[in-house]
Amino acid sequence: MNLPSNIEPGESDAALAARIATLKDFHQYYRDCLSEPKHFPEIGSYPVELIQWVVNRCNTDTPQLVDLIGTLPPSGLSPEHELAMHVAMFTILQANLASDYNNTYPNYTLPPDVVVNIKRGLGRVLELYPTSDYIALCVQLLYRIKEIEEVLVLSESYPDIFANYPSLRAIVGFIRAMLGQHEQALSWLEPLAQDAQGRNLPLVGLSLMTSQYFTGQTPEWPLSFASLDSPLDALPRLLEQLPPIEMTAPLPATPRPVVFVACDDVYFMEHARHLAYSMHATNVGKLDLHLHLYSPSQQVLDELALLRQRLPGLSIGLSIERGIVPTSQLNTYYATARFVRAYQVMQHYRCELCMMDADALFNRTWDDFARDLPAAAELALVRTDASPFWERIVAGFAYFRPTPLAERFLAKVSLFILQNIAQDKLVWFADQVALSACNDHDLDGHAAVHYVDPPTVIDLQHTRYSLCWMVTTRKSGNPAYDKARERLALRYAA
């Protein structure tokens, strides 16, 4: 289901409910990052460390909380206030069960009886001690457990309270933006963006940028969208501001698709080698590999030479860049500039190009993917509807045929990235913003664009049938993925 850019006037309740259901499928991160309670009423003689321990989203230790409360001296609060604080602390620990730290399943939702208990606890807190701080805490916990509708009702019932808590404004602004209610979103977000503290809250800039874009504006913060309507004439000049790319050991002319991977020394040693092993195990003779390395050490170059010896039949090309990176955000530059380098490598080879994250493994043959690719498709992008606009097109996998349309799209993505690098405006999602914005602006609905479901090529659950297995921020502790890496290392690196 798509999450369209705008809700039309008079749209049915069913349509809005469908959008809210899609919003609930967003990654838990988008709830966790704004739902840690920051405000308690007076806590009396209770130590502040106790509150900090309780609100930590990793914490679900209710027996320990019982023991701690039993050892504390009298709080000095009224009986109603003290009981409200106890109920609030236990309810927070229950709500922490929903946090991303405590579950590893996509679209995870707490069991209904747990949700009911959390809501009962919040209701009891407000019965005992109905202060604005506790109303704010209730809103944050309701948001954490996906009670989106109740958050919106409360925002209309307590507008003054929401106005006084930046985190609540950010929550409602994000929700409205994701539902396509952009004018309402801007009314919540614009005051935050003008406040030094509010503009630094998670999601404020990205949500504001989204609503500005879909109301016909040209966002300039946190990223500039000015390049979307700009010609490509500036691209050569902007490329000169990056360290020069050196095609150190390019691939010979080949009829095979080329997998493009960019990484630094750490990712090469920890991930890219295993990706190469998996390519040899599943797709030798079907795919070539091109590595783009950021300032590689001699150790990495020596390891690459060994890799070529260990993987006969797998052609491995190499480009490198050295020099001063023109931004203070080094890791973000590595993640983002790879699309610029892919554009340059595609221009060099004029062949089919498949971009992938380094922390990935091939699980099946390329033929499985190619069979499902429509003959008219000139590029294949991974699209997920259960995500915000800024990561609607996922950066972990993209496929381009050597056509003017595909090359122009990659050039537009590069221009978007380069203009933001020139202004030192990189943020962590910059590559996916570039992909999503350029897709929406230039390609959405184009017959030559094929959209791939994420599990097909970016399988985070590591099933039998996907082309590629990948990981997110958790690079280990995934049993199937870890065992596959171990088997590959034993086969090729022993």
Order of alpha helices (4+ residues) and beta strands (2+ residues): alpha-alpha-alpha-alpha-alpha-alpha-alpha-alpha-alpha-alpha-alpha-alpha-alpha-beta-beta-alpha-beta-alpha-beta-alpha-beta-beta-alpha-beta-beta-alpha-alpha-beta-alpha-beta-alpha
